[in-house]
Amino acid sequence: MTQVARDTRQFSVHARHVESHHARVLEETSFEAATVAYVEDFHPPLTEDHEISVVVRDVDTGHEHCFRIDLDSGETAPCA
């Protein structure tokens, strides 16, 4: 069985409510995958609402996305 290799990119990821110099650089296949890896691996500080907003920037292009994650329900949405 042949498996297709997925291209990984470098993403700079940090919690929105902490300063960006606390960012982690991760190699993942997408903005969403980088978000999940950051939240699962680094356990950033939470807000009182049990939510976290994560800013993800493609290191090569500078393109950014922000995701809001409800840690109780797992729901994810773009930041407002």
PyMOL commands that set and color helices and strands:
alter all, ss='L'
color gray80, all
select helices_A, chain A and resi 20-22+31-42
alter helices_A, ss='H'
color red, helices_A
select strands_A, chain A and resi 9-15+24-28+51-58+64-70+76-78
alter strands_A, ss='S'
color yellow, strands_A
deselect
rebuild
show_as cartoon
